[in-house]
Amino acid sequence: MKMKRTWFCLLFTVATLSATSVCPASTNLYPVVANGCWGYMNISSDTVINPQFDWARAFSEGLAPVRMGK
């Protein structure tokens, strides 16, 4: 039981730190469609993540749901 809790705490900490470091930049990214694929651009209309997804939604807390493949 202690081993599972230790791994959970470690993974939770890593995920939290990753989201925190990504969050400030990602809150200003917006999903866009180009040639039928979804990507992300910033407020200045610069492509930040190239269109490569079948489906994408807005960022929240440093993460965004996307779909690749059916």
C-alpha contacts under 8 A as a table, 3 or more apart, distances in Angstrom:
res1	aa1	res2	aa2	distance
1	M	4	K	5.31
1	M	5	R	6.37
2	K	5	R	5.11
2	K	6	T	6.12
3	M	6	T	5.07
3	M	7	W	6.27
4	K	7	W	5.22
4	K	8	F	6.09
5	R	8	F	5.01
5	R	9	C	6.11
6	T	9	C	5.18
6	T	10	L	6.15
7	W	10	L	5.04
7	W	11	L	6.07
8	F	11	L	5.22
8	F	12	F	5.95
9	C	12	F	5.06
9	C	13	T	6.06
10	L	13	T	5.21
10	L	14	V	6.27
11	L	14	V	5.14
11	L	15	A	6.06
12	F	15	A	5.15
12	F	16	T	6.04
13	T	16	T	5.11
13	T	17	L	6.11
14	V	17	L	5.20
14	V	18	S	6.06
15	A	18	S	5.10
15	A	19	A	6.11
16	T	19	A	5.19
16	T	20	T	6.07
17	L	20	T	5.05
17	L	21	S	6.19
18	S	21	S	5.30
18	S	22	V	6.24
19	A	22	V	5.13
19	A	23	C	5.67
19	A	61	E	6.71
19	A	62	G	5.04
19	A	63	L	7.09
20	T	23	C	5.19
20	T	24	P	7.57
20	T	61	E	7.89
20	T	62	G	6.96
21	S	24	P	7.10
22	V	25	A	5.97
22	V	26	S	6.05
22	V	62	G	5.53
23	C	26	S	5.09
23	C	27	T	5.96
23	C	61	E	5.99
23	C	62	G	4.03
23	C	63	L	7.75
24	P	27	T	5.70
24	P	28	N	7.59
24	P	62	G	7.58
25	A	28	N	6.01
25	A	29	L	7.35
26	S	29	L	5.21
26	S	59	F	6.54
26	S	62	G	5.70
26	S	63	L	7.71
27	T	59	F	6.20
27	T	60	S	7.07
27	T	61	E	7.66
27	T	62	G	6.73
28	N	42	N	5.67
28	N	43	I	6.37
29	L	40	Y	5.82
29	L	41	M	5.38
29	L	42	N	4.60
29	L	43	I	6.99
29	L	48	V	7.71
29	L	58	A	7.60
29	L	59	F	7.08
30	Y	40	Y	5.21
30	Y	41	M	5.37
30	Y	42	N	6.15
30	Y	43	I	7.67
30	Y	58	A	6.09
30	Y	59	F	7.55
31	P	38	W	6.57
31	P	39	G	5.64
31	P	40	Y	4.48
31	P	41	M	6.58
31	P	56	A	6.38
31	P	57	R	6.07
31	P	58	A	6.06
32	V	38	W	5.53
32	V	39	G	5.44
32	V	40	Y	5.66
32	V	41	M	6.89
32	V	51	P	7.77
33	V	36	G	5.99
33	V	37	C	5.42
33	V	38	W	4.46
33	V	39	G	6.39
33	V	51	P	6.98
34	A	37	C	5.41
34	A	38	W	6.37
34	A	39	G	7.63
34	A	51	P	6.41
36	G	54	D	7.57
37	C	51	P	5.17
37	C	52	Q	5.49
37	C	53	F	5.40
37	C	54	D	5.50
37	C	55	W	7.26
38	W	50	N	7.90
38	W	51	P	4.62
38	W	52	Q	5.87
38	W	53	F	4.88
38	W	54	D	6.10
38	W	55	W	5.86
38	W	56	A	5.95
39	G	47	T	7.68
39	G	48	V	7.89
39	G	49	I	5.40
39	G	50	N	5.13
39	G	51	P	3.69
39	G	52	Q	6.13
39	G	53	F	6.52
39	G	56	A	7.24
40	Y	47	T	6.11
40	Y	48	V	5.72
40	Y	49	I	4.96
40	Y	50	N	6.72
40	Y	51	P	7.05
41	M	44	S	7.74
41	M	45	S	5.56
41	M	46	D	5.33
41	M	47	T	4.32
41	M	48	V	5.07
41	M	49	I	6.74
42	N	45	S	5.38
42	N	46	D	5.62
42	N	47	T	6.73
42	N	48	V	6.59
43	I	46	D	7.46
47	T	50	N	6.25
52	Q	68	M	7.75
53	F	56	A	6.59
53	F	66	V	6.48
53	F	67	R	5.85
53	F	68	M	5.17
53	F	69	G	7.95
54	D	66	V	7.46
54	D	67	R	5.47
54	D	68	M	5.35
54	D	69	G	6.59
55	W	66	V	5.43
55	W	67	R	5.03
55	W	68	M	7.21
56	A	64	A	7.22
56	A	65	P	5.86
56	A	66	V	4.22
56	A	67	R	6.47
57	R	64	A	6.05
57	R	65	P	5.70
57	R	66	V	6.54
58	A	64	A	5.72
58	A	65	P	7.48
59	F	62	G	6.00
59	F	63	L	5.18
59	F	64	A	4.26
59	F	65	P	7.56
60	S	63	L	5.44
60	S	64	A	6.23
67	R	70	K	7.78
